[in-house]
Amino acid sequence: MTAPVATAELWRTLPAAHQPHWPDAAALNEVVAELHSYPPLVLASECDIARDRLATVARGEAFLLQAGDCAETFAGVTVDRISSTLRVILQMARVVGDSTSLPVLTFGRIAGQYAKPRSEHTEIRGGITLPSYRGDAVNGAEFTLDARTPDPARLKQAYLSSSATLNLLRALSSEHVRPVEFFTSHEALLLEYESALTSFDAGTGKSYDLSAHMIWIGERTRQLDGAHVEFASQLSNPIGVKLGPTSTREDVLRLVDKLDPRREPGRLTLIAWMGTGVVRSRLPGIVSAVEGSGAQVVWVCDPMHGNTVVAESGHKTRDLPAVLDEVSGFFEVHRSLGSHPGGVHVELSGDDVTECTGGGITVADLHHRYETACDPRLNRRQSLQLAVHVAELHRSSPMAAAAGGLVVSGQGRT
């Protein structure tokens, strides 16, 4: 059943940032209508479970590991790629969990992360100007007019690729002696796609975006008067919001009021990416303001986006020591304020890529296996180094010691 226009469709009356310029509106409408008829990728009951699990993090009783590819590709929907990504996430969770007294929740940036916001609408190479690559759900990475022209048919391929990925994740998770509880998440950037997979339950009066268990709003689309925030405000999914270094207390408090008006633990996750040189000075005021508002949010550190640089070789990269230092600063801020450093959100690959420096990778190594479709990712070894660092920080946290021995139950749903 379709949600009332006055609520679910209000986002259409507001400015929507970072949407593709689809050249054929009729083709887009046809694809969106077809997506409306497709089965959901996840169940509303699973979204409720995800929100309940996140509530334990908001209360300081668990830790969140949210990780996966920067930008998934259709070509990357293979058994090896998906298995290696899941494997490294679960290994990281075990490292953190075995070293602390807190259960670790695992949320993947997977089965839907097929679109990316871009700073520029166009890209110039050799005097030729073409539309920017916006992720496989929109256009192709190849620098040709045909590939770079946004194609609505790719939205259907994004759905099918997400479905195939979810099927494999469910199968892999069930293979464990003790079934693994693994949830999916992605940035809800393409509003036509997200809306097409949104379902309204007349019995409960709730709407769910059933493209993933959790969705988040990016730093570039979190305008309070924008379409993305309005769209998310109508959903019952757990919602995340990325907060960059320009975030202010006033901005964040208004977002909390809009997205979590009833102050429900587990409803809202605030994902801060400040940069290693800014996190210790910018984050405390925001945390203090939100904690003082009575909201019980999940505080998460994204140590990747604020530490992106361009190497002399021309490769966009991130340095592992800077990533680790931002995580340290994040923990320091929360310890000083008595709040819970609830999790980390990282872009990684289960393969031996050479996209971030540190952990044995130098600038001279970047070209060897620089395979990302967008931003640089940690490789398996670097990811595990990050997990060890988080474990060491959390093991010494008074909050972790106070939560000793809590176990989160579950049936291993993906």
N, C-alpha and C positions, 0 to 999 in steps of 0.2 A: 504494500500500500504506500502511496506517495505521501510525504509529509505536507502539511499545510503550507501554501505558498507564502503566507505572511511570516513564517519562521524559517523553514528550511531553505527557501529560495531568496531570502533577503540579501544574501551575499551578492547576488547578481546585480543589485542596484548600487553596489559600492565599487570603488577602484580596486582592480586586481593586479598587483605587481607581478612582473616576471612571467607573464603568460605568453605563449608562442603566438606569432602572427600567422594563423592558419589561412592559407590562400583560398581554400574552398569551404565556405561556411556550411553549404548543404551537405558536403561529405562529412564534416565534423558532426553535424546534427544526426546524421544517419548512424555513424559509429557510436555516438553517445546513447542513442536509442537502443542499439543492439546490446551495448554493455549493460543497460538497465535490465535486460532480460536474462543476463547470465547469473548463475548461482554465486552466492557469496564466497569469497576466498577464505574467510574465517567466520566463526559464529559469534553472535552477540554474547552468548554465555561465556565464551572464551575471553572476550573483551572485559567482561565483568570480573573474571578470575584474575586477569592481568592487573586490573585496577586494585583488586583486593591485595595482590602481592605487592604492588607498589605502595600501598598503604603501610605495609610493614617497614618499608624503607623510610617513608615519611616519619614514622614513629621512632626511627633509630634502631630498628630490630633486624635489619637486613641491609645488604649492599647490592647495588645495581651495576652490572656490566653490560653496557650497550655497545655493540661493535659490529663491524662488517665493512663491506666495500664502500668506497666513496661514491662511485656510480656503477651500478650493475650494467652489464651488457647482455644482449640476447645471446651472443656467441659464448658467454660465460656460463650459460645454463647447461653445465655438464656434471656428471657424477663426481669427477675428480675435483673440480673447482668448488662445488657446493660442500662436498665432504671435507675438504681441507679447511674451508672457512669455518664450518661448524666445529671441526676438531680443535682448531687453535683457540676458538672462543671458550670451549669447554675446558681445555687445558688451562687457560688463564683463570677461569672460574675455580678450578680445583686448586691452583696455586694460592689464590686469595682465600678460598674457603678453608683449606687445610692449615693455613697460618693464622687464622682468626677464629673467633667464636661466633661469627655471623654467617648465616646462609647467604649465598650469592645468587641473585636472580639474573638470568641470561635473556637479553633482548637483542635480536639481530637487526642490523641494518641490511635487510635481505628480503627477497620476495616482493619487491615493489620500489626499490630505490633506482628508478630508471629515468629520472628527470633531475636537472640541475639548473639553478638560477645562474645567469651570466651577467657580468658587469656591462658588457657591450652587446648590442643587438647584432653586430656584424664583426667579421674578422677579415683582415687584409693580408694577403700573401702574394708577393711578386706583382703588386699592383692590381690584383684581382680582389674584389670585395664580395663576400658571400655571407649568408646568415651564420651566426655562431652555432656551434654544436651545443644542444641543450639536453643531451641524454637520448638514449635509444628510443624512449617513448615518444620522442618528438621528431628527431632527424638522425642522419648518420654522421659519423665522425670524419668520413672521407671528404677531402676538400674539393668537391664537385657540386655544381648547381643542383643536380638531381638528388644527391645524398643530403645536402644541407637544406633543401626545401621541406618545411614541416609537413608531415603526412599523417592525417588522423588514423589511418589504418594501423599505424604503429601503436596506438593505444590498445587495440585488440591484442597485438603481439605482446605488449607489456602484461596484460591480464593473463594470457596463456603461459608466458614465461614465469610469472609469479605463481600460477597454479602448479606448474611442473616443479618449481623449486619447493613449494610447500609440501607437495606429495613426497618428495625425496626427504625433506627434513623430518616429516612425520615418521617415515620408514626408518631413517637412521636413528632417530630419538628412541624408537621403540625397541631397538636392538640391544640397548643397555640392560644389564641385569636389573638395575633400578631405573625405570623409565625417566628420561630427562625432560624437565619442563622448560620449553624453549618458546619464546614469543617473538613475533615479527613486528617490525616498525619501519617507517620511512617518512621522509619529508612530504607532507601533503601539499605539493606545489601546483600540480595541474588540476585545477578545481573542477573542470568538466569531467575528468576521469574519476576524481574522488566522489563527486556528487552522484555520478552514475552508479557507483557501488555503495551508496548510502541507502539504508533501509529504515523505514519508520514503523514502529510497532504500536498500533492503535490501542492495544490492551494496556501497555505500560506508559504510552505517551513518550517513548524514548526513541531517539534516532542514533544509529550506529554507522560509522564508515567501516564497511566490512571488507575493505581492501587490506587491512592489517589490524593487529590487536591494539597497537598504539600508533598515533601519528604525531608529527611535530611540525611547528611553524618555524621557518627559518628567520635568521637575523634580518634578511632583506625583505621579508613579507609580514613582519609582526606589527604593522601599523594598526593602531587601535581603531581607526575609522576605515580600515581596509577590509577587503573581501575575505582574506584568509582567516583573520581573527573572528569575524562574524560567522563564517562557516563552522569553524571549530567550536565556537561557543554553543552551538545547537546540538553537539554530539554528546553521547554518553561514554565514548571511548576515553581512556586516559590520554591526556594531551601534553605534549612537550612544547617548550618555547626556547629557541636559541637566544642568548643574550650576549652581544658583543661588547667591546670596550666603551662604546658610546652610550650604553644603556644608563639611564638615570633611575633614581629611586621612584620618581613620579611616574615614569614610563612603566616600570615594573609593577608598581602598586595598582595602576589602572588596568594592566593586563590581568593581574590576579583577580581583581573585582569582576572583570568581564568573563574570564574563563573559569573561575572557581568561586562564584558568588556565595555558595553554601558552605564553603570551607571544608570540603570533603578530602580527607587524607587519601592519597593515591590518585586523585583526579589530575593534579597539575605537577609537571616536572619542569624545573627551570635548569636549563643546560647552559652554563656560563663558559664562554671562551674569551678570555681577556688578554692573553699573551703573558709570557713569563715576566715581563717588566712592569706589568700593570695590575696583575691579579691581586697583589697584596694591598694595593691602595684603592682600587675601584670596587672590589667585591664586598668589603666589610659593610659599607653603607647600604648596599642593596640587601644583603642578608639581614641586617638589623631591621630595616624597614619592613621587610616581608614577615619576619618572625614576629615583629611587633603588631602586625595586622591581624594576627590570630590564624593565618593560613598555615596548614601543615603540608608544605610542598616537599617534593623530592629534589634535593640539591645535587646536581651532577656537574662534573668538570669535563669539558671538551678541551683537551690540551693541544689539539692539532691545529685548528683554524687560526688561532692568534699567533702561531709561531711559524707561519709559512713565509719562506724567502725564496728569492731566485738566485741560484748558484751562478758562478762565473761561466759555467758551461751552458747556461740558458735554461737549465732544468728547474722547475718549481720544486722545492723540497722543504723538508722539515728536519730539524736537528733533534735527535733523541734526547740529549741532555737538557735542551730547552723544554721539551715535552714533559720530561720528568720533573723539572723544576716548577712548572706551572701546577702540576699535581701536588707537589709539596706545598706550594703557596696556598692552594685551595684548602688543603688539610689544615694548614696553620691558621687561616682565617676562621674556619669553623671551630677549631679548638679554642681560639681566643674568645669566641662569642658563645660557646657552649651549645652550638647547633651541630647537626649530624652531617658529615661529608658523605652524602648518600651514594655516590657512584661516579663512574667515568664513562665517557662516550668517545670512542676512538674509531678511526678509519684504518683498516688493516687488511692484509691478504694472508691466506694460509700458504701462499707460495713464497719462494725465495726471491722476491722482487728486490730491486735496488733503487728505491725511490726516496727514502729518508736516510740522512747521514747519521752516524753513530752506531754503536753496537757492532763494530767491525766494518761498516760501510763508510767509505770516504767519498768526497766529491768526484774523484777520478773514477769511482765505481758506478756512478749514477746511470750511465748510458748502457750498462750491461743488460739489465732487465728492468727498464723503465716502461711499465706496461699499463699504467693506470689510464682510464678514459677521461679523468679530470684531475683530481688532486692526489698528491703523493700519500701512499699508505705505508704503515709499518709492516715489515715482513714477520714471519713466524718468530724468529729469534728475538727481534726487537719487541714484539708483542709480549712475549714471555718475560723479558726484562722489565717491561712496564708492570706486568702483573706482580713480579717479585717486589718492585718498588712500592706498589699499592699495598701489598701484604705487610711489608715492613712498617709503612705509615699507619695502617689500620691496626696492626697488632699492638702498637704503643698508644692507641687512642683510648682515652677513658671511656668513651661511648661504647667502644667494642667490648671492653672488659665488663661493662655494666650489663651487656646483653647476653652474657655467657650462656651457651648451650641451647639457645632457641632454635627450633627446627620448624621450617615452613613445610606444611604438608601439601600434597598435590597428586594428581593422577597422570602427570606426564603429558598434558595436552601441548600441542604445538600451535 
